[in-house]
Amino acid sequence: KDGYINEAEYKAIESFERNRLFSIHWELRTILYLGVLLLSSGIGILVYLNIDTIGHQAILAAVGLACAGCLYYIHKYKLPYTHQTVKHESPFFDYVVLLGCLLFATFIGYFQFQYSPFGEHYGILVFIPTIVSFYLAYRFDHKGVLSLAITGLASTFGLSVTPRQLIEGNNFSELSVVFTALTLGIALVAWAWYSDKQLIKQHFSFSYNNFALNILAIATLAALFEQDLKLISLIVLACICVYFMKYALAQQSYLFLLLSVLYAYIGVTFIVFYLLSKIDNLNEGVFMLGMMYVIASAVGVIFLFLNIKKIVKAK
C-alpha cells in the first residue's frame, strides 16, 4: 500500500514465505526416542510373556545379537574421544547407542534371572550395566545414557532416584538411607565440580547437578521432617540451597534457581510452623503470625518470578 515494493516483488516475497522450509528436527528426534523406548519395552514384554515357549537360549541369543549389532554399528561410525562435545554425522548414532545400552541391561538381567551367575548379589547385577553405561556415555558423548548410568549408580547404593520414587521408594525415616543419599549427592556434586575444573565433558555437569540437587534436598528435607536433628538438617539444607543458588547464577540457570528456592522455602516454612506448634498457648496472635508469614512468603515468591531474569542476569 505504501509503495515500497511493486506487485511482482510482493508476489515473490509471498511465494517465498508460503513455501519456505521449516525444521522438523525435534519431531524426528521425538519419534526416534519413542521408537527406541517402544522397541526395548517390546523386547522386554516379549521375553516376559513367552519365557516358557520360545526357549531361554533363543531369547538370550536374539537379545545378545541385537545388542552386538548396536555395538558394531557405533564402533564402526565412532569418532575419536575428546573431553569436549562430540557431534556425530549420523542422525541415528545417538539412538543406536541408547538402544544398545538398554538391550545390554535386558540381556544381563535375563541372564541373571535364568542362570543366576551372581547368586544373591543383586548389587553386582546393577553395577555391571552401570559401568557399561558410564563408559558408553563418555566414549560416545551421550547425556541420555549418562542419566541411565547415574540412576544405576543410585540403585547400586539401594536408592530409587526417579522423581516419584525418590520420595515414595526410599525409607527416609532411617538415618542410614539419609546418609547414603547425602553421600551419593555429594559425590555427584564433587565429580561435576572436578570435571568442570579439568574441562572433562563440562556439558555433563547439568545432569550430575540436577540429580544431586534433588537427591540432597529431598534427603535433607526428609531428615528435617522425620528426625530429631532439626537444626543440623536445616543448616545442611541451607548450605545445599546456597551452593546451588550460586551455581544457578554462575550458569544463568532458571531451573537450579527455582529448585533451590523451592526446597529452601519448604524447609523454612516447616521450621516456622514447627516452632509455632511448640508454643504452649496457641492464641490468636500466634495464628496471625503464621498467616503473616504465609502472605510475606507469597509476596517473595511473586517477586522472584517477576524479577527472575534480572536475578539470573540471563541475556
C-alpha positions in Angstrom: 0.0 0.0 0.0 2.8 2.4 0.8 4.6 1.6 -2.5 7.9 0.4 -1.1 7.7 -2.7 -3.2 5.8 -3.4 -6.5 3.3 -6.2 -7.3 5.9 -8.6 -8.7 8.2 -8.2 -5.7 5.2 -8.7 -3.3 4.2 -11.9 -5.1 7.8 -13.2 -5.0 8.1 -12.5 -1.2 4.6 -14.0 -0.6 5.6 -17.2 -2.5 8.9 -17.4 -0.6 7.2 -17.1 2.8 4.5 -19.6 1.8 6.9 -22.3 0.5 9.8 -21.8 2.9 11.3 -24.8 4.6 10.7 -25.4 8.3 12.6 -27.6 10.7 11.1 -31.0 11.9 14.3 -31.7 13.9 12.6 -32.1 17.3 9.7 -34.1 15.8 12.1 -36.6 14.3 14.2 -36.8 17.5 11.0 -37.5 19.5 9.9 -40.2 17.1 13.3 -41.8 17.2 13.4 -41.8 21.0 9.9 -43.3 21.1 11.0 -45.9 18.7 13.9 -46.9 20.9 11.8 -47.0 24.0 9.0 -48.9 22.4 11.4 -51.4 20.8 13.3 -52.1 24.1 10.0 -52.3 26.0 8.5 -54.6 23.4 11.5 -56.9 23.7 11.1 -57.0 27.5 7.4 -57.8 27.2 8.1 -60.5 24.6 10.6 -62.1 26.9 8.2 -62.0 29.8 5.2 -63.4 28.0 7.0 -66.1 26.1 9.6 -67.2 28.5 8.4 -70.8 28.6 7.6 -71.2 24.9 10.4 -69.5 22.9 13.3 -71.0 24.9 15.8 -69.3 27.1 18.8 -69.8 24.8 16.8 -68.4 21.8 15.8 -65.3 23.8 19.3 -64.7 25.1 20.7 -65.2 21.6 18.3 -62.8 20.0 18.8 -60.0 22.6 22.5 -60.6 22.6 22.7 -60.4 18.8 20.7 -57.2 18.7 22.9 -55.7 21.3 26.0 -56.8 19.4 24.6 -55.3 16.3 24.2 -52.0 18.0 27.8 -52.1 19.4 29.1 -53.0 16.0 27.4 -50.0 14.4 28.6 -47.5 17.0 32.1 -48.9 16.9 32.2 -48.6 13.1 31.0 -45.0 13.0 32.5 -43.7 16.2 34.6 -40.5 16.3 37.8 -40.1 18.3 37.3 -39.4 22.0 37.6 -35.9 23.2 36.8 -34.1 26.5 34.7 -31.6 24.5 31.3 -32.1 22.9 31.2 -34.6 20.1 28.8 -34.3 17.2 28.3 -37.4 15.1 27.4 -37.1 11.5 24.8 -39.8 11.5 21.4 -38.7 13.0 20.8 -42.3 14.2 24.0 -42.7 16.1 22.8 -41.5 19.5 19.7 -43.7 19.3 21.7 -46.8 18.5 23.9 -46.1 21.5 20.8 -45.8 23.7 19.2 -48.9 22.3 22.4 -50.9 22.7 22.7 -49.8 26.4 19.1 -50.8 27.1 19.5 -54.1 25.3 22.6 -54.9 27.3 20.7 -54.2 30.5 17.9 -56.5 29.3 20.4 -59.2 28.4 22.3 -59.1 31.7 19.1 -59.0 33.7 17.6 -62.0 31.9 20.8 -63.9 32.1 20.9 -63.4 35.9 17.2 -64.4 36.2 17.7 -67.6 34.3 21.2 -68.8 35.3 21.9 -66.7 38.5 25.7 -66.4 37.9 25.9 -63.7 40.6 23.8 -65.7 43.1 22.1 -63.4 45.6 24.5 -60.5 44.9 22.0 -58.3 43.0 24.2 -55.2 43.5 26.6 -56.7 41.0 23.8 -57.2 38.6 23.0 -53.5 38.7 26.7 -52.4 38.9 27.8 -54.1 35.6 25.2 -52.2 33.4 26.0 -49.1 35.3 29.7 -49.3 34.5 28.9 -50.1 30.8 26.5 -47.1 30.7 29.2 -44.7 32.1 31.7 -46.0 29.5 29.2 -45.6 26.6 28.1 -42.1 27.9 31.6 -40.8 28.0 33.0 -42.6 25.0 30.1 -41.6 22.7 29.1 -38.4 24.4 25.5 -39.3 25.3 23.6 -37.5 28.0 20.7 -39.9 27.9 22.9 -42.9 28.7 24.6 -40.8 31.4 21.3 -40.4 33.1 20.8 -44.2 33.0 24.3 -44.6 34.5 23.6 -42.2 37.3 20.2 -44.0 38.0 22.1 -47.3 38.1 24.7 -45.9 40.4 22.0 -44.8 42.8 20.3 -48.3 42.6 23.7 -49.8 43.5 23.5 -47.8 46.6 20.0 -49.0 47.2 18.2 -45.8 46.2 15.5 -45.0 43.8 16.0 -41.7 42.0 13.2 -41.3 39.5 11.2 -38.2 40.5 8.3 -40.0 42.1 10.2 -43.0 43.5 12.8 -40.6 45.1 10.1 -39.6 47.6 8.0 -42.8 47.7 10.6 -45.5 47.1 13.1 -44.7 49.9 12.6 -45.1 53.6 14.0 -41.8 54.8 12.8 -42.5 58.3 16.0 -44.4 58.7 19.2 -42.3 59.1 21.2 -44.8 57.1 19.1 -44.1 54.0 19.5 -40.4 54.6 23.3 -40.7 54.9 23.5 -42.9 51.8 21.6 -40.3 49.8 23.7 -37.4 51.1 26.9 -39.4 50.3 25.7 -40.1 46.8 24.6 -36.5 46.2 27.9 -35.0 47.5 29.9 -37.5 45.3 27.9 -36.3 42.2 28.5 -32.7 43.0 32.2 -33.2 43.7 32.6 -35.1 40.4 30.7 -32.4 38.5 32.9 -29.7 40.1 36.1 -31.6 39.3 35.0 -32.3 35.7 34.4 -28.5 35.2 37.8 -27.7 36.6 39.5 -30.2 34.4 37.4 -29.4 31.4 36.2 -33.0 31.1 32.8 -33.2 29.4 31.6 -29.9 31.0 28.2 -30.3 29.3 27.6 -33.4 31.6 27.6 -31.2 34.7 23.9 -30.3 34.3 22.9 -34.0 34.6 25.1 -34.6 37.6 24.0 -31.4 39.4 20.4 -32.0 38.6 20.4 -35.4 40.2 22.5 -34.2 43.1 20.3 -31.2 43.9 17.1 -33.3 44.1 18.7 -36.2 46.0 20.4 -33.9 48.5 17.5 -31.6 49.1 14.8 -34.4 49.4 17.0 -36.4 51.7 17.7 -33.4 53.9 14.0 -32.4 54.0 13.1 -35.9 54.9 15.6 -35.8 57.8 14.1 -32.4 58.8 10.6 -33.9 58.8 11.3 -37.3 60.3 14.4 -37.0 62.5 15.1 -35.1 65.7 18.2 -33.3 64.2 16.1 -30.3 63.1 18.9 -27.7 63.5 21.5 -29.7 61.8 19.2 -30.7 58.9 18.2 -27.0 58.4 21.9 -25.9 58.3 22.7 -28.7 55.8 19.7 -27.7 53.7 20.7 -24.0 53.8 24.2 -25.0 52.6 22.8 -27.1 49.7 20.5 -24.3 48.6 23.1 -21.6 48.8 25.6 -23.6 46.8 23.1 -24.3 44.0 21.8 -20.8 44.0 25.4 -19.6 43.3 25.7 -22.3 40.7 22.4 -21.1 39.1 23.7 -17.5 39.0 27.0 -18.6 37.5 25.3 -20.8 34.9 22.4 -18.4 34.3 20.0 -21.3 35.0 16.3 -20.8 35.8 15.9 -24.4 36.8 18.5 -24.6 39.5 17.5 -21.2 41.0 13.8 -22.2 41.1 14.5 -25.6 42.6 16.9 -24.1 45.2 14.4 -21.5 46.3 11.6 -24.1 46.3 13.5 -26.5 48.6 14.6 -23.7 50.9 11.1 -22.3 51.1 9.7 -25.8 52.1 12.4 -26.1 54.8 11.9 -22.6 56.2 8.1 -23.0 56.2 8.3 -26.3 58.0 10.6 -24.8 60.7 8.4 -21.7 61.2 5.2 -23.8 61.8 7.1 -26.4 63.7 8.3 -23.7 66.2 4.9 -22.1 66.3 3.4 -25.5 67.2 5.7 -25.8 70.1 4.2 -22.7 71.8 2.2 -23.9 74.8 -0.7 -21.4 74.5 -1.7 -21.2 70.9 -3.7 -18.0 70.7 -4.9 -15.6 68.0 -1.6 -13.8 67.9 0.3 -16.9 67.1 -2.2 -17.7 64.3 -1.9 -14.2 62.9 1.9 -14.6 63.0 1.6 -17.7 60.9 -0.7 -16.0 58.4 1.6 -13.0 58.1 4.5 -15.4 57.2 2.4 -17.1 54.5 1.5 -13.7 53.0 5.0 -12.4 53.2 6.5 -15.5 51.7 3.9 -15.5 48.9 4.9 -11.9 48.1 8.5 -13.0 48.0 7.7 -15.8 45.5 5.8 -13.4 43.3 8.8 -11.0 43.4 11.1 -13.8 42.4 9.0 -14.8 39.4 8.7 -11.2 38.2 12.4 -10.5 38.5 13.9 -13.8 37.7 15.6 -12.6 34.5 17.2 -9.8 36.4 18.3 -12.1 39.2 19.8 -14.7 36.9 21.1 -12.0 34.6 20.1 -14.0 31.5 20.5 -12.5 28.1 
